[in-house]
Amino acid sequence: MMQLYIGNKNYSSWSMRPWVLMQQAGIPFEEVKLRFDSFDADSDFKRRVQAVSPTAKVPVLVHDGLAIWDTLAIAEYLAETFHDRALWPAERAARARARSVSAEMHSGFGALRSACPMNIEAHLPEVGALIWRDKAAVRADVARLVAMWVELLQTHGGPMLFGGFSVADAFYAPVCMRLRTYALPVPEAVEAYMARVCALPGVAQWVSDAKAEADFLDFEEPYRLKR
């Protein structure tokens, strides 16, 4: 069976993407959670993940002794291995577009990532209001997300970005978490899409697990002194 190495569910947006993808697609796997203690080279987390990945980062998918340690590479490996799960859209142009927006998530939106780290358990609307007021780059990132999502939902008719669930929705699921935690303003159509993403069984299970962790890590909490 495949093994997926992940970090804390409350904080690890990168881990959330392949976990939700596999869970939602019904791909069997064993979850191996490595708690974030610190990211120092001699930390327990780094030692354990370095045993399976040369980058010493999560997530890592291990299958028959093969380690895949990049989220896009994991998605492509799963799509090639499980052709029947339709992880990418069937139509060529839609498939290319889905790959493009997934890659954009993979490499972009740096201001939103930096200012609004994923923290599923927290509710920080006051922090979000200050971020929205003071950080033009965050407003620009959200504007790009809104334009992208609205256009894709209109083009493909929903309920997900490309009609049915795909890699793209798994990749943007952590963004939905960020927008909700910090209560960043988005139009009604985007709110409705976010609600549908959060209602997906795979996402709902991840969120439930994240809230149950009860693990406060100060280096992941720039806005709070305690949980």
N, CA, C and O of each residue as an XYZ file, in Angstrom:
908
protein
N       0.838     -1.197      0.000
C       0.000      0.000      0.000
C       0.876      1.251      0.000
O       1.961      1.271      0.581
N       0.382      2.282     -0.660
C       1.089      3.552     -0.660
C       1.115      4.153      0.736
O       0.185      3.971      1.522
N       2.189      4.870      1.033
C       2.304      5.619      2.279
C       2.434      7.097      1.939
O       3.205      7.477      1.059
N       1.676      7.919      2.641
C       1.769      9.362      2.461
C       2.233      9.985      3.773
O       1.536      9.934      4.787
N       3.430     10.575      3.728
C       4.011     11.252      4.887
C       3.537     12.699      4.892
O       3.688     13.417      3.903
N       2.968     13.116      6.008
C       2.410     14.461      6.114
C       2.857     15.099      7.425
O       3.391     14.428      8.308
N       2.628     16.412      7.537
C       2.865     17.128      8.777
C       1.572     17.359      9.527
O       0.570     16.699      9.253
N       1.579     18.289     10.471
C       0.377     18.605     11.247
C      -0.751     19.054     10.319
O      -0.555     19.910      9.456
N      -1.911     18.478     10.503
C      -3.024     18.804      9.615
C      -3.533     20.224      9.801
O      -4.071     20.818      8.867
N      -3.370     20.769     10.988
C      -3.836     22.133     11.201
C      -3.018     23.155     10.423
O      -3.542     24.190     10.011
N      -1.752     22.872     10.224
C      -0.838     23.857      9.649
C      -0.312     23.528      8.248
O       0.017     24.441      7.491
N      -0.228     22.255      7.892
C       0.523     21.860      6.693
C      -0.347     21.888      5.435
O      -0.992     20.900      5.085
N      -0.349     23.023      4.777
C      -1.131     23.163      3.541
C      -0.599     22.262      2.437
O      -1.375     21.715      1.653
N       0.718     22.103      2.369
C       1.287     21.234      1.330
C       0.841     19.790      1.535
O       0.534     19.093      0.568
N       0.803     19.341      2.781
C       0.358     17.977      3.053
C      -1.111     17.780      2.706
O      -1.518     16.705      2.266
N      -1.898     18.825      2.907
C      -3.341     18.706      2.684
C      -3.665     18.351      1.233
O      -4.598     17.588      0.980
N      -2.917     18.887      0.292
C      -3.254     18.716     -1.126
C      -3.289     17.245     -1.556
O      -4.333     16.790     -2.023
N      -2.201     16.482     -1.423
C      -2.274     15.085     -1.871
C      -3.156     14.230     -0.987
O      -3.774     13.282     -1.472
N      -3.231     14.543      0.311
C      -4.091     13.764      1.209
C      -5.545     13.881      0.766
O      -6.237     12.872      0.631
N      -6.011     15.107      0.539
C      -7.384     15.315      0.081
C      -7.598     14.670     -1.278
O      -8.634     14.049     -1.515
N      -6.629     14.812     -2.170
C      -6.752     14.219     -3.503
C      -6.955     12.715     -3.408
O      -7.856     12.170     -4.044
N      -6.132     12.045     -2.624
C      -6.223     10.589     -2.512
C      -7.484     10.160     -1.776
O      -8.151      9.207     -2.178
N      -7.804     10.862     -0.705
C      -8.996     10.520      0.067
C     -10.254     10.707     -0.767
O     -11.138      9.851     -0.775
N     -10.327     11.820     -1.460
C     -11.519     12.127     -2.239
C     -11.663     11.198     -3.438
O     -12.779     10.871     -3.841
N     -10.550     10.778     -4.005
C     -10.575      9.890     -5.173
C     -10.699      8.417     -4.783
O     -10.812      7.558     -5.657
N     -10.680      8.120     -3.504
C     -10.799      6.739     -3.072
C      -9.563      5.902     -3.328
O      -9.659      4.698     -3.565
N      -8.400      6.537     -3.280
C      -7.132      5.828     -3.478
C      -6.631      5.370     -2.104
O      -6.395      6.208     -1.233
N      -6.464      4.069     -1.892
C      -6.038      3.606     -0.568
C      -4.596      3.987     -0.259
O      -3.719      3.909     -1.119
N      -4.368      4.398      0.980
C      -3.008      4.758      1.401
C      -2.926      4.698      2.909
O      -3.936      4.763      3.610
N      -1.708      4.574      3.392
C      -1.437      4.640      4.820
C      -0.915      6.034      5.145
O       0.050      6.494      4.534
N      -1.538      6.696      6.087
C      -1.092      8.013      6.529
C       0.028      7.862      7.550
O      -0.095      7.110      8.516
N       1.126      8.590      7.323
C       2.223      8.639      8.289
C       2.409     10.107      8.671
O       2.956     10.895      7.899
N       1.950     10.461      9.858
C       2.016     11.867     10.266
C       3.267     12.110     11.098
O       3.514     11.426     12.092
N       4.046     13.089     10.678
C       5.260     13.492     11.379
C       5.014     14.863     11.990
O       4.907     15.863     11.280
N       4.927     14.898     13.309
C       4.617     16.146     13.991
C       5.735     17.159     13.791
O       6.918     16.831     13.888
N       5.336     18.398     13.510
C       6.294     19.492     13.452
C       6.759     19.800     14.883
O       5.978     20.289     15.699
N       8.027     19.514     15.181
C       8.582     19.968     16.460
C       9.428     21.213     16.249
O       9.378     22.153     17.042
N      10.199     21.211     15.183
C      10.872     22.402     14.675
C      11.377     22.017     13.299
O      11.245     20.867     12.879
N      11.958     22.982     12.596
C      12.516     22.667     11.281
C      14.035     22.718     11.299
O      14.672     22.806     10.250
N      14.613     22.662     12.491
C      16.065     22.594     12.608
C      16.572     21.266     12.064
O      15.858     20.262     12.090
N      17.785     21.265     11.580
C      18.341     20.072     10.948
C      18.375     18.870     11.877
O      18.262     17.731     11.424
N      18.530     19.119     13.187
C      18.617     18.001     14.132
C      17.289     17.716     14.827
O      17.265     16.973     15.808
N      16.182     18.287     14.347
C      14.881     18.041     14.963
C      14.400     16.628     14.635
O      14.837     16.024     13.656
N      13.514     16.122     15.450
C      12.947     14.789     15.209
C      12.216     14.754     13.870
O      12.319     13.783     13.121
N      11.477     15.823     13.576
C      10.765     15.885     12.299
C      11.728     15.765     11.127
O      11.507     14.959     10.222
N      12.789     16.555     11.135
C      13.734     16.530     10.025
C      14.420     15.176      9.897
O      14.612     14.684      8.785
N      14.786     14.575     11.010
C      15.447     13.271     10.950
C      14.518     12.207     10.363
O      14.948     11.372      9.567
N      13.258     12.241     10.756
C      12.324     11.210     10.283
C      11.977     11.390      8.805
O      11.910     10.412      8.061
N      11.758     12.627      8.380
C      11.384     12.822      6.983
C      12.597     12.657      6.064
O      12.450     12.244      4.914
N      13.789     12.977      6.561
C      14.996     12.809      5.749
C      15.241     11.347      5.423
O      15.919     11.036      4.444
N      14.697     10.446      6.232
C      14.858      9.018      5.978
C      14.123      8.565      4.724
O      14.434      7.512      4.166
N      13.130      9.370      4.272
C      12.364      8.972      3.083
C      12.454      9.989      1.950
O      12.097      9.674      0.815
N      12.925     11.207      2.237
C      12.968     12.242      1.202
C      14.266     13.029      1.254
O      14.684     13.432      2.340
N      14.918     13.263      0.123
C      16.158     14.041      0.117
C      15.952     15.511      0.449
O      16.904     16.198      0.819
N      14.708     16.009      0.321
C      14.448     17.411      0.631
C      14.111     17.621      2.099
O      14.098     18.755      2.578
N      13.837     16.527      2.821
C      13.463     16.603      4.244
C      12.242     17.491      4.457
O      12.173     18.241      5.430
N      11.282     17.400      3.542
C      10.034     18.149      3.655
C       8.862     17.206      3.402
O       9.013     16.156      2.777
N       7.697     17.600      3.897
C       6.471     16.876      3.581
C       5.650     17.720      2.617
O       5.774     18.944      2.580
N       4.795     17.033      1.823
C       4.480     15.614      1.846
C       5.466     14.783      1.034
O       6.218     15.295      0.204
N       5.434     13.475      1.309
C       6.186     12.496      0.535
C       5.272     11.296      0.317
O       4.681     10.779      1.265
N       5.162     10.864     -0.915
C       4.430      9.639     -1.238
C       5.448      8.537     -1.495
O       6.369      8.715     -2.292
N       5.290      7.409     -0.830
C       6.175      6.264     -1.014
C       5.351      5.098     -1.545
O       4.344      4.716     -0.948
N       5.786      4.532     -2.675
C       5.062      3.424     -3.308
C       6.070      2.414     -3.834
O       6.867      2.717     -4.722
N       6.024      1.231     -3.285
C       6.937      0.156     -3.696
C       8.396      0.616     -3.665
O       9.173      0.314     -4.570
N       8.748      1.340     -2.626
C      10.119      1.795     -2.451
C      10.466      3.067     -3.190
O      11.564      3.596     -3.018
N       9.564      3.570     -4.007
C       9.791      4.821     -4.747
C       9.234      5.981     -3.947
O       8.073      5.951     -3.540
N      10.050      7.012     -3.715
C       9.612      8.212     -3.011
C       9.358      9.337     -4.002
O      10.197      9.617     -4.858
N       8.201      9.982     -3.887
C       7.852     11.152     -4.702
C       7.572     12.274     -3.719
O       6.685     12.155     -2.874
N       8.330     13.373     -3.826
C       8.304     14.373     -2.745
C       7.834     15.749     -3.178
O       7.991     16.697     -2.408
N       7.287     15.910     -4.321
C       6.745     17.197     -4.754
C       5.248     17.014     -5.017
O       4.841     16.000     -5.584
N       4.428     17.987     -4.612
C       2.984     17.796     -4.709
C       2.501     17.638     -6.153
O       1.620     16.820     -6.419
N       3.057     18.400     -7.077
C       2.673     18.214     -8.481
C       3.118     16.854     -8.998
O       2.377     16.186     -9.718
N       4.326     16.446     -8.632
C       4.810     15.130     -9.048
C       3.938     14.023     -8.459
O       3.646     13.030     -9.126
N       3.529     14.201     -7.209
C       2.631     13.220     -6.591
C       1.317     13.147     -7.359
O       0.822     12.058     -7.647
N       0.755     14.302     -7.690
C      -0.505     14.322     -8.427
C      -0.377     13.631     -9.777
O      -1.250     12.853    -10.162
N       0.700     13.907    -10.494
C       0.896     13.282    -11.796
C       1.104     11.772    -11.658
O       0.596     10.999    -12.471
N       1.843     11.352    -10.641
C       2.074      9.925    -10.420
C       0.751      9.212    -10.129
O       0.496      8.126    -10.649
N      -0.076      9.827     -9.302
C      -1.372      9.229     -8.996
C      -2.268      9.172    -10.226
O      -2.970      8.184    -10.441
N      -2.245     10.231    -11.035
C      -3.068     10.245    -12.247
C      -2.630      9.166    -13.227
O      -3.467      8.551    -13.888
N      -1.327      8.934    -13.325
C      -0.828      7.885    -14.212
C      -1.116      6.491    -13.665
O      -1.359      5.556    -14.428
N      -1.087      6.356    -12.352
C      -1.271      5.046    -11.725
C      -2.739      4.655    -11.645
O      -3.087      3.480    -11.766
N      -3.595      5.649    -11.440
C      -5.035      5.386    -11.286
C      -5.801      6.113    -12.396
O      -6.459      7.125    -12.155
N      -5.701      5.578    -13.605
C      -6.348      6.229    -14.760
C      -7.858      6.354    -14.573
O      -8.468      7.311    -15.050
N      -8.450      5.404    -13.890
C      -9.910      5.371    -13.770
C     -10.448      6.408    -12.790
O     -11.663      6.591    -12.712
N      -9.593      7.088    -12.044
C     -10.081      8.033    -11.034
C     -10.294      9.440    -11.593
O     -10.785     10.314    -10.879
N      -9.937      9.670    -12.845
C     -10.190     10.963    -13.515
C      -9.708     12.136    -12.671
O     -10.464     13.064    -12.381
N      -8.433     12.078    -12.281
C      -7.888     13.153    -11.443
C      -7.684     14.443    -12.219
O      -7.710     15.526    -11.635
N      -7.482     14.340    -13.528
C      -7.438     15.511    -14.409
C      -8.662     15.472    -15.319
O      -9.202     14.391    -15.553
N      -9.121     16.613    -15.843
C     -10.245     16.613    -16.780
C      -9.943     15.759    -18.014
O      -8.788     15.620    -18.416
N     -10.990     15.192    -18.605
C     -10.812     14.298    -19.749
C     -10.467     15.054    -21.030
O      -9.711     14.548    -21.859
N     -11.009     16.250    -21.200
C     -10.799     17.012    -22.432
C      -9.440     17.695    -22.406
O      -9.037     18.238    -21.377
N      -8.732     17.673    -23.530
C      -7.337     18.091    -23.553
C      -7.136     19.537    -23.126
O      -6.257     19.821    -22.313
N      -7.937     20.456    -23.662
C      -7.764     21.864    -23.319
C      -8.053     22.105    -21.834
O      -7.332     22.847    -21.167
N      -9.110     21.475    -21.326
C      -9.429     21.619    -19.898
C      -8.329     21.019    -19.044
O      -7.988     21.553    -17.988
N      -7.775     19.907    -19.504
C      -6.691     19.264    -18.757
C      -5.467     20.180    -18.692
O      -4.832     20.303    -17.645
N      -5.144     20.817    -19.813
C      -4.014     21.745    -19.838
C      -4.278     22.934    -18.925
O      -3.375     23.402    -18.232
N      -5.495     23.414    -18.925
C      -5.844     24.553    -18.059
C      -5.767     24.136    -16.583
O      -5.269     24.888    -15.745
N      -6.262     22.943    -16.278
C      -6.211     22.467    -14.894
C      -4.773     22.328    -14.420
O      -4.459     22.646    -13.273
N      -3.905     21.857    -15.297
C      -2.488     21.758    -14.941
C      -1.889     23.157    -14.738
O      -1.070     23.363    -13.843
N      -2.297     24.094    -15.563
C      -1.769     25.457    -15.455
C      -2.156     26.101    -14.135
O      -1.307     26.682    -13.458
N      -3.436     26.004    -13.756
C      -3.850     26.665    -12.519
C      -3.302     25.924    -11.295
O      -3.055     26.542    -10.259
N      -3.111     24.618    -11.406
C      -2.502     23.879    -10.294
C      -1.041     24.283    -10.128
O      -0.559     24.450     -9.008
N      -0.345     24.438    -11.246
C       1.049     24.892    -11.185
C       1.133     26.314    -10.657
O       2.070     26.653     -9.934
N       0.157     27.154    -11.014
C       0.140     28.525    -10.499
C      -0.010     28.525     -8.975
O       0.630     29.318     -8.283
N      -0.852     27.638     -8.462
C      -0.980     27.522     -7.013
C       0.324     27.039     -6.405
O       0.736     27.502     -5.341
N       0.960     26.115     -7.082
C       2.191     25.495     -6.595
C       3.316     26.524     -6.441
O       4.128     26.432     -5.520
N       3.356     27.486     -7.334
C       4.498     28.411     -7.359
C       4.142     29.858     -7.039
O       5.038     30.683     -6.865
N       2.860     30.183     -6.958
C       2.453     31.572     -6.824
C       1.778     31.897     -5.510
O       1.835     31.124     -4.554
N       1.135     33.057     -5.480
C       0.361     33.530     -4.338
C       1.219     33.639     -3.072
O       0.787     33.290     -1.974
N       2.443     34.134     -3.263
C       3.385     34.217     -2.153
C       2.943     35.164     -1.056
O       3.179     34.899      0.123
N       2.304     36.265     -1.424
C       1.873     37.227     -0.401
C       0.797     36.622      0.488
O       0.840     36.782      1.708
N      -0.158     35.936     -0.105
C      -1.221     35.294      0.672
C      -0.655     34.197      1.567
O      -1.038     34.078      2.731
N       0.249     33.403      1.023
C       0.873     32.339      1.824
C       1.605     32.921      3.033
O       1.479     32.415      4.148
N       2.364     33.981      2.803
C       3.188     34.552      3.856
C       2.360     35.242      4.933
O       2.599     35.052      6.125
N       1.396     36.034      4.512
C       0.622     36.814      5.468
C      -0.445     35.990      6.176
O      -0.822     36.294      7.308
N      -0.928     34.954      5.510
C      -2.051     34.171      6.041
C      -1.708     32.687      6.066
O      -2.273     31.917      5.291
N      -0.791     32.269      6.942
C      -0.458     30.843      7.015
C      -1.679     30.008      7.371
O      -2.550     30.457      8.117
N      -1.740     28.795      6.838
C      -2.904     27.959      7.106
C      -2.974     27.628      8.594
O      -1.986     27.216      9.201
N      -4.137     27.813      9.155
C      -4.384     27.536     10.569
C      -5.876     27.227     10.687
O      -6.673     28.107     11.013
N      -6.249     25.982     10.423
C      -7.649     25.602     10.276
C      -8.436     25.828     11.558
O      -9.587     26.265     11.518
N      -7.823     25.533     12.684
C      -8.519     25.629     13.970
C      -8.817     27.074     14.362
O      -9.779     27.328     15.087
N      -8.015     28.012     13.898
C      -8.141     29.403     14.340
C      -9.232     30.142     13.577
O      -9.596     29.770     12.462
N      -9.742     31.192     14.201
C     -10.667     32.126     13.556
C     -10.127     33.518     13.830
O     -10.195     34.013     14.955
N      -9.581     34.155     12.773
C      -8.818     35.386     12.966
C      -9.321     36.521     12.057
O      -8.544     37.079     11.282
N     -10.599     36.861     12.148
C     -11.120     37.925     11.265
C     -10.491     39.287     11.514
O     -10.314     40.067     10.578
N     -10.145     39.590     12.789
C      -9.538     40.893     13.069
C      -8.155     40.986     12.428
O      -7.783     42.026     11.886
N      -7.403     39.896     12.495
C      -6.104     39.855     11.820
C      -6.293     39.996     10.321
O      -5.566     40.736      9.659
N      -7.278     39.278      9.791
C      -7.547     39.360      8.359
C      -7.906     40.760      7.912
O      -7.503     41.191      6.831
N      -8.656     41.470      8.725
C      -9.038     42.842      8.369
C      -7.812     43.749      8.284
O      -7.730     44.597      7.396
N      -6.861     43.578      9.199
C      -5.638     44.381      9.154
C      -4.782     44.005      7.950
O      -4.229     44.878      7.281
N      -4.671     42.705      7.674
C      -3.920     42.256      6.506
C      -4.527     42.842      5.237
O      -3.814     43.325      4.357
N      -5.846     42.792      5.159
C      -6.546     43.297      3.965
C      -6.330     44.798      3.809
O      -6.183     45.299      2.694
N      -6.313     45.503      4.921
C      -6.119     46.964      4.876
C      -4.698     47.334      4.463
O      -4.488     48.278      3.702
N      -3.713     46.571      4.980
C      -2.324     47.016      4.892
C      -1.501     46.346      3.801
O      -0.434     46.853      3.455
N      -1.946     45.247      3.257
C      -1.099     44.474      2.344
C      -1.734     44.386      0.958
O      -2.576     43.531      0.684
N      -1.302     45.296      0.106
C      -1.842     45.347     -1.252
C      -1.558     44.061     -2.016
O      -2.367     43.643     -2.845
N      -0.416     43.428     -1.747
C      -0.069     42.204     -2.463
C      -1.034     41.068     -2.123
O      -1.330     40.231     -2.976
N      -1.523     41.035     -0.889
C      -2.534     40.038     -0.525
C      -3.831     40.311     -1.271
O      -4.464     39.389     -1.785
N      -4.226     41.581     -1.330
C      -5.439     41.922     -2.080
C      -5.292     41.531     -3.541
O      -6.256     41.077     -4.156
N      -4.101     41.700     -4.107
C      -3.867     41.320     -5.494
C      -3.951     39.803     -5.676
O      -4.515     39.324     -6.659
N      -3.392     39.055     -4.732
C      -3.475     37.593     -4.811
C      -4.924     37.128     -4.759
O      -5.327     36.260     -5.532
N      -5.706     37.701     -3.852
C      -7.105     37.308     -3.734
C      -7.887     37.705     -4.989
O      -8.760     36.962     -5.436
N      -7.577     38.865     -5.552
C      -8.242     39.279     -6.788
C      -7.963     38.294     -7.912
O      -8.855     37.981     -8.700
N      -6.734     37.804     -7.989
C      -6.393     36.806     -9.003
C      -7.160     35.510     -8.764
O      -7.680     34.912     -9.707
N      -7.234     35.076     -7.515
C      -7.994     33.866     -7.193
C      -9.455     34.018     -7.582
O     -10.030     33.126     -8.205
N     -10.051     35.132     -7.221
C     -11.459     35.367     -7.525
C     -11.696     35.337     -9.023
O     -12.630     34.685     -9.489
N     -10.860     36.039     -9.785
C     -11.028     36.069    -11.234
C     -10.899     34.669    -11.825
O     -11.686     34.282    -12.689
N      -9.909     33.911    -11.361
C      -9.690     32.554    -11.856
C     -10.870     31.649    -11.556
O     -11.420     30.997    -12.444
N     -11.251     31.621    -10.279
C     -12.315     30.707     -9.871
C     -13.639     31.043    -10.549
O     -14.330     30.145    -11.031
N     -13.997     32.306    -10.592
C     -15.271     32.701    -11.214
C     -15.285     32.310    -12.680
O     -16.278     31.780    -13.178
N     -14.184     32.571    -13.370
C     -14.127     32.233    -14.802
C     -14.228     30.726    -15.028
O     -14.946     30.282    -15.924
N     -13.520     29.941    -14.230
C     -13.560     28.487    -14.391
C     -14.925     27.917    -14.037
O     -15.421     27.027    -14.729
N     -15.532     28.413    -12.979
C     -16.855     27.929    -12.596
C     -17.894     28.264    -13.663
O     -18.786     27.462    -13.939
N     -17.779     29.435    -14.255
C     -18.705     29.809    -15.323
C     -18.466     28.980    -16.580
O     -19.415     28.562    -17.242
N     -17.203     28.744    -16.906
C     -16.864     27.999    -18.117
C     -17.289     26.540    -18.026
O     -17.826     25.983    -18.984
N     -17.048     25.922    -16.870
C     -17.270     24.480    -16.740
C     -18.539     24.126    -15.989
O     -18.872     22.948    -15.856
N     -19.250     25.126    -15.499
C     -20.569     24.889    -14.929
C     -20.589     24.366    -13.510
O     -21.657     24.052    -12.983
N     -19.421     24.266    -12.876
C     -19.368     23.793    -11.494
C     -19.803     22.331    -11.384
O     -20.035     21.682    -12.404
N     -19.916     21.811    -10.175
C     -19.753     22.527     -8.901
C     -18.295     22.805     -8.528
O     -18.013     23.685     -7.715
N     -17.351     22.030     -9.142
C     -15.939     22.251     -8.889
C     -15.350     23.077    -10.033
O     -16.069     23.451    -10.960
N     -14.073     23.359     -9.974
C     -13.467     24.272    -10.950
C     -13.567     23.753    -12.374
O     -13.710     24.537    -13.312
N     -13.492     22.434    -12.546
C     -13.574     21.849    -13.884
C     -14.747     20.878    -13.988
O     -14.654     19.833    -14.632
N     -15.833     21.240    -13.351
C     -17.018     20.390    -13.345
C     -16.959     19.433    -12.171
O     -17.442     19.743    -11.081
N     -16.363     18.264    -12.396
C     -16.161     17.321    -11.312
C     -14.879     17.607    -10.558
O     -14.047     18.404    -10.991
N     -14.733     16.943     -9.421
C     -13.538     17.104     -8.598
C     -12.290     16.720     -9.380
O     -12.287     15.737    -10.121
N     -11.222     17.511     -9.206
C      -9.961     17.237     -9.887
C      -8.791     17.658     -9.007
O      -8.974     18.159     -7.898
N      -7.598     17.445     -9.519
C      -6.385     17.879     -8.827
C      -6.472     19.361     -8.470
O      -6.044     19.764     -7.389
N      -7.019     20.166     -9.364
C      -7.078     21.614     -9.130
C      -7.826     21.944     -7.845
O      -7.393     22.809     -7.084
N      -8.931     21.272     -7.597
C      -9.697     21.540     -6.378
C      -8.919     21.122     -5.136
O      -8.972     21.804     -4.113
N      -8.196     20.004     -5.217
C      -7.366     19.578     -4.089
C      -6.262     20.595     -3.821
O      -5.931     20.869     -2.667
N      -5.694     21.152     -4.888
C      -4.613     22.114     -4.710
C      -5.106     23.429     -4.107
O      -4.358     24.098     -3.394
N      -6.343     23.801     -4.384
C      -6.853     25.063     -3.857
C      -7.623     24.895     -2.546
O      -8.055     25.885     -1.956
N      -7.797     23.663     -2.086
C      -8.494     23.454     -0.809
C      -7.825     24.209      0.347
O      -8.534     24.820      1.146
N      -6.477     24.194      0.471
C      -5.868     24.974      1.552
C      -6.100     26.479      1.433
O      -6.127     27.182      2.444
N      -6.265     26.976      0.216
C      -6.574     28.395      0.043
C      -7.946     28.704      0.633
O      -8.144     29.745      1.259
N      -8.890     27.788      0.425
C     -10.214     27.964      1.047
C     -10.081     28.045      2.559
O     -10.776     28.832      3.201
N      -9.195     27.241      3.133
C      -8.974     27.287      4.580
C      -8.442     28.663      4.996
O      -8.907     29.238      5.981
N      -7.485     29.180      4.258
C      -6.902     30.489      4.579
C      -7.957     31.595      4.489
O      -8.078     32.418      5.397
N      -8.705     31.609      3.411
C      -9.705     32.654      3.230
C     -10.725     32.630      4.352
O     -11.189     33.679      4.800
N     -11.072     31.438      4.806
C     -12.048     31.319      5.899
C     -11.443     31.723      7.245
O     -12.074     32.458      8.005
N     -10.248     31.263      7.545
C      -9.625     31.581      8.831
C      -9.504     33.092      9.025
O      -9.789     33.612     10.104
N      -9.079     33.791      7.970
C      -8.833     35.233      8.086
C     -10.010     36.075      7.592
O      -9.942     37.305      7.579
N     -11.094     35.397      7.183
C     -12.319     36.085      6.754
C     -12.032     37.156      5.704
O     -12.549     38.270      5.785
N     -11.211     36.812      4.727
C     -10.915     37.754      3.651
C     -12.127     37.873      2.735
O     -12.773     36.867      2.440
N     -12.447     39.083      2.279
C     -13.687     39.289      1.522
C     -13.607     38.731      0.106
O     -12.669     39.018     -0.638
N     -14.606     37.930     -0.250
C     -14.719     37.370     -1.594
C     -16.189     37.433     -2.009
O     -17.061     37.494     -1.143
N     -16.484     37.420     -3.306
C     -17.878     37.497     -3.755
C     -18.654     36.214     -3.456
O     -18.082     35.183     -3.102
N     -19.955     36.314     -3.608
C     -20.852     35.213     -3.243
C     -20.537     33.934     -4.009
O     -20.590     32.846     -3.436
N     -20.213     34.045     -5.285
C     -19.926     32.846     -6.074
C     -18.714     32.104     -5.542
O     -18.676     30.874     -5.559
N     -17.726     32.846     -5.070
C     -16.533     32.233     -4.501
C     -16.842     31.631     -3.138
O     -16.367     30.541     -2.821
N     -17.633     32.327     -2.330
C     -18.065     31.774     -1.041
C     -18.784     30.444     -1.249
O     -18.575     29.495     -0.494
N     -19.626     30.381     -2.269
C     -20.376     29.149     -2.535
C     -19.439     28.022     -2.962
O     -19.611     26.877     -2.546
N     -18.452     28.345     -3.789
C     -17.468     27.324     -4.174
C     -16.691     26.843     -2.958
O     -16.484     25.641     -2.789
N     -16.264     27.763     -2.117
C     -15.530     27.381     -0.916
C     -16.371     26.458     -0.035
O     -15.850     25.494      0.526
N     -17.659     26.747      0.090
C     -18.540     25.902      0.897
C     -18.632     24.503      0.298
O     -18.671     23.515      1.031
N     -18.667     24.414     -1.026
C     -18.732     23.092     -1.665
C     -17.434     22.321     -1.465
O     -17.452     21.108     -1.256
N     -16.304     23.027     -1.531
C     -15.020     22.372     -1.266
C     -14.974     21.856      0.160
O     -14.574     20.716      0.397
N     -15.380     22.682      1.107
C     -15.341     22.276      2.516
C     -16.287     21.119      2.807
O     -16.078     20.373      3.764
N     -17.330     20.962      1.988
C     -18.288     19.879      2.181
C     -17.822     18.562      1.569
O     -18.420     17.520      1.837
N     -16.770     18.584      0.753
C     -16.254     17.333      0.199
C     -15.833     16.412      1.344
O     -15.194     16.876      2.289
N     -16.166     15.137      1.288
C     -15.815     14.245      2.407
C     -14.330     14.250      2.753
O     -13.968     14.217      3.929
N     -13.470     14.291      1.744
C     -12.039     14.302      2.011
C     -11.596     15.559      2.735
O     -10.772     15.491      3.647
N     -12.131     16.703      2.342
C     -11.793     17.970      2.998
C     -12.381     18.009      4.401
O     -11.709     18.408      5.352
N     -13.636     17.594      4.527
C     -14.282     17.602      5.839
C     -13.533     16.724      6.835
O     -13.421     17.077      8.008
N     -13.020     15.584      6.378
C     -12.275     14.702      7.272
C     -10.960     15.342      7.692
O     -10.577     15.274      8.860
N     -10.269     15.966      6.741
C      -9.006     16.654      7.081
C      -9.255     17.754      8.112
O      -8.507     17.880      9.082
N     -10.301     18.546      7.904
C     -10.615     19.642      8.822
C     -10.946     19.094     10.201
O     -10.492     19.635     11.209
N     -11.729     18.030     10.253
C     -12.065     17.422     11.539
C     -10.817     16.931     12.260
O     -10.666     17.136     13.464
N      -9.929     16.285     11.521
C      -8.671     15.808     12.114
C      -7.811     16.966     12.593
O      -7.190     16.885     13.653
N      -7.770     18.047     11.814
C      -6.960     19.215     12.178
C      -7.453     19.830     13.482
O      -6.652     20.186     14.347
N      -8.753     19.953     13.622
C      -9.314     20.554     14.827
C      -9.101     19.669     16.048
O      -9.058     20.160     17.176
N      -8.967     18.359     15.822
C      -8.795     17.419     16.932
C      -7.347     17.304     17.394
O      -7.082     16.676     18.419
N      -6.411     17.894     16.666
C      -4.993     17.732     17.015
C      -4.634     18.354     18.360
O      -3.829     17.802     19.110
N      -5.228     19.496     18.663
C      -4.943     20.193     19.927
C      -3.448     20.371     20.139
O      -2.938     20.150     21.237
N      -2.758     20.768     19.096
C      -1.299     20.894     19.141
C      -0.929     22.324     18.767
O      -0.936     22.677     17.588
N      -0.610     23.141     19.752
C      -0.270     24.548     19.515
C       1.234     24.656     19.298
O       2.017     24.328     20.189
N       1.635     25.111     18.129
C       3.050     25.272     17.791
C       3.320     26.760     17.607
O       2.833     27.365     16.652
N       4.082     27.347     18.503
C       4.245     28.799     18.486
C       4.885     29.305     17.202
O       4.575     30.410     16.758
N       5.783     28.511     16.587
C       6.427     28.983     15.364
C       5.491     28.948     14.158
O       5.821     29.490     13.103
N       4.328     28.315     14.306
C       3.301     28.330     13.262
C       2.186     29.320     13.583
O       1.209     29.417     12.840
N       2.327     30.054     14.683
C       1.255     30.923     15.170
C       1.753     32.370     15.296
O       1.993     32.834     16.410
N       1.911     33.081     14.195
C       2.415     34.454     14.290
C       1.453     35.432     14.941
O       1.850     36.542     15.293
N       0.170     35.034     15.112
C      -0.828     35.980     15.596
C      -1.405     35.623     16.951
O      -2.258     36.352     17.457
N      -0.964     34.511     17.566
C      -1.558     34.099     18.839
C      -0.461     33.617     19.802
O       0.562     33.074     19.388
N      -0.708     33.832     21.078
C       0.210     33.361     22.111
C      -0.202     32.000     22.636
O       0.621     31.296     23.221
N      -1.437     31.614     22.446
C      -1.927     30.317     22.906
C      -3.149     29.949     22.100
O      -3.745     30.786     21.422
N      -3.518     28.666     22.185
C      -4.700     28.207     21.479
C      -5.928     28.466     22.329
O      -7.044     28.151     21.916
